[in-house]
Amino acid sequence: MFFATRPLPRDLDRLLAESSALPLTYDPIGLAERSPPGYSVDEIAGSLGRGDAVFERAKTALARWRHFDLGWAEIFPRNAPVDPGVVVLVVVRHLGFWSANGCRVVYAVGHRRDGPRFGFAYGTLSNHAEAGEEIFEVGAVPESGEVRYRVRAVSRPRAAIARAGYPLVRHLQARFRRDSLAAMLRAVGSPG
């Protein structure tokens, strides 16, 4: 859904409620773990620092959607859990207008309390301009203690406006991945 100005919370609440019953725009769940034909596959990974304290801060930041603290893109509602089944809106400011696109958390990656990985994936709903799935995860490399953040996305344009503006869509997707990594670096307090 598109807005001429920043959408009001009541508009987003209404859209979020409408989104909760919408289907995913792709099949099967787990698409982002593959490289399916007809989809663009994009990935970025970067170091957030080293050590257990950095890993704990990274897990907390991811669970609180801090990877969306971008200024031009955000998650609504801000405090949504990252549990499978939870629906959120990705709210984006671009070219002087705003859009809100529905997504559902579709699975967890690893475990927050223990293990070397933690994260989740969300999939696009039928009110999203794109079709696809995106994984967000942090992991600790046991041998070195390095903590890494990774985003992997599999997508293709769904709405006519996304197909018509595909070069811009691809630019925004690349910008999101770069800015998301920078947001995670800020969130964990690592120089980078």
C-alpha positions in Angstrom: 0.0 0.0 0.0 1.3 3.4 -0.9 1.0 6.7 1.0 1.7 10.3 -0.1 3.0 11.1 3.5 4.3 9.1 6.4 1.4 6.7 7.3 -0.3 7.4 10.6 -0.2 4.6 13.3 -3.9 4.1 12.9 -3.5 3.5 9.2 -0.7 1.0 9.9 -2.7 -0.7 12.6 -5.6 -1.2 10.1 -3.2 -2.5 7.4 -1.5 -4.8 9.9 -4.9 -6.3 11.0 -5.9 -6.8 7.3 -2.5 -8.4 6.6 -2.8 -11.1 9.3 -5.1 -13.2 7.2 -3.3 -12.8 3.9 -1.4 -15.7 2.2 2.3 -15.8 1.4 3.2 -14.9 -2.2 5.5 -17.9 -2.8 5.8 -21.6 -2.0 7.5 -23.4 -0.3 8.5 -21.9 3.0 12.3 -22.1 3.1 12.7 -20.6 -0.3 15.6 -18.3 0.9 17.7 -21.4 1.7 17.7 -22.3 -2.0 18.5 -20.6 -5.3 15.2 -21.1 -7.2 14.9 -20.3 -10.9 13.1 -17.0 -11.6 14.2 -15.3 -8.4 17.0 -12.9 -7.6 19.2 -14.2 -4.8 21.1 -11.7 -2.8 23.3 -12.0 0.3 25.5 -9.9 2.5 27.5 -11.0 5.5 29.8 -9.0 7.7 31.7 -9.1 11.0 30.1 -7.5 14.1 33.1 -8.1 16.3 34.3 -10.9 18.5 33.4 -12.6 21.7 30.4 -13.7 23.8 29.3 -10.2 24.8 29.1 -9.1 21.1 27.1 -12.3 20.3 24.7 -11.6 23.1 24.2 -8.0 22.0 23.8 -9.1 18.4 21.1 -11.6 19.3 19.3 -9.0 21.3 19.5 -6.5 18.5 18.1 -8.9 16.0 15.3 -9.9 18.3 14.4 -6.2 18.6 14.5 -5.5 14.8 17.4 -3.1 15.2 18.6 -4.2 11.8 15.7 -2.0 10.5 16.9 1.1 12.3 17.6 2.8 9.0 15.8 6.1 9.0 14.2 5.3 5.6 12.9 1.8 6.4 11.4 0.4 9.6 9.3 -2.4 11.0 5.8 -1.9 12.3 4.9 -2.6 15.1 8.3 -1.7 16.4 8.2 -4.2 19.3 6.9 -7.3 17.3 8.3 -10.6 18.4 10.3 -12.6 15.9 8.3 -15.7 16.4 6.9 -17.8 13.5 3.4 -16.6 12.6 4.0 -13.0 13.6 3.0 -10.4 10.9 4.8 -7.1 10.5 4.8 -4.3 8.0 8.0 -3.1 6.3 7.5 0.7 6.0 9.7 2.4 3.5 10.2 6.0 2.4 11.3 6.2 -1.3 11.0 8.8 -4.1 9.0 11.2 -1.9 6.3 8.7 -0.9 5.8 5.8 1.6 4.9 2.2 1.2 3.9 -0.5 3.7 4.3 -4.1 2.8 3.1 -7.1 4.8 5.5 -9.9 5.9 5.1 -13.0 8.1 7.8 -14.6 10.2 7.9 -18.1 8.8 10.6 -19.9 10.7 13.4 -19.6 13.3 17.1 -20.1 12.6 19.0 -21.6 15.5 18.2 -20.8 19.1 18.6 -17.5 21.0 19.5 -19.1 24.3 22.2 -21.5 23.1 23.9 -22.6 20.0 26.1 -20.8 17.5 23.3 -19.2 15.4 20.2 -17.2 16.0 17.7 -15.6 13.6 14.6 -15.9 11.6 13.1 -15.6 8.1 10.1 -13.7 7.0 8.1 -14.1 3.8 6.1 -11.6 1.7 2.3 -11.5 1.9 -0.1 -10.8 -0.9 -0.1 -7.0 -0.1 3.7 -6.8 -0.7 5.1 -5.5 -4.0 7.6 -8.4 -4.1 7.4 -12.2 -3.7 10.0 -13.9 -1.7 11.7 -14.7 1.6 14.5 -13.1 3.6 16.7 -14.6 6.3 18.3 -12.5 9.0 20.8 -14.2 11.3 23.7 -13.7 13.6 26.3 -16.4 14.3 29.4 -17.0 16.3 32.3 -18.8 14.6 33.5 -21.2 17.3 37.2 -21.3 16.1 37.7 -17.5 16.2 34.9 -16.0 18.3 34.0 -13.8 15.4 30.3 -12.7 15.3 28.8 -12.4 11.9 25.5 -10.9 10.6 24.0 -12.3 7.4 21.0 -11.3 5.3 20.0 -13.7 2.5 17.0 -12.7 0.3 15.3 -14.5 -2.6 12.8 -12.3 -4.4 11.0 -11.4 -7.6 8.7 -8.5 -8.5 5.0 -9.3 -7.9 3.1 -6.0 -8.3 3.0 -4.1 -11.6 4.7 -1.1 -10.0 7.6 -3.3 -8.8 8.0 -4.8 -12.3 7.9 -1.4 -13.9 10.4 0.1 -11.5 12.6 -3.0 -11.2 16.0 -1.2 -11.4 14.9 1.0 -8.5 13.6 -2.0 -6.5 17.0 -3.7 -7.0 18.8 -0.5 -5.9 16.7 -0.3 -2.7 17.2 -3.9 -1.9 21.0 -3.5 -2.1 20.8 -0.4 -0.1 18.8 -2.2 2.6 21.3 -4.9 2.9 24.2 -2.5 3.3 22.4 -0.2 5.7 21.1 -3.2 7.7 24.6 -4.4 8.3 25.6 -0.9 9.4 22.6 -0.7 11.8 23.7 -4.0 13.4 27.2 -2.7 13.9 25.7 0.4 15.6 23.5 -1.8 17.7 26.3 -4.0 19.0 28.6 -1.0 19.5 31.3 -2.3 17.3 33.4 -0.1 15.1 33.2 -1.2 11.6 
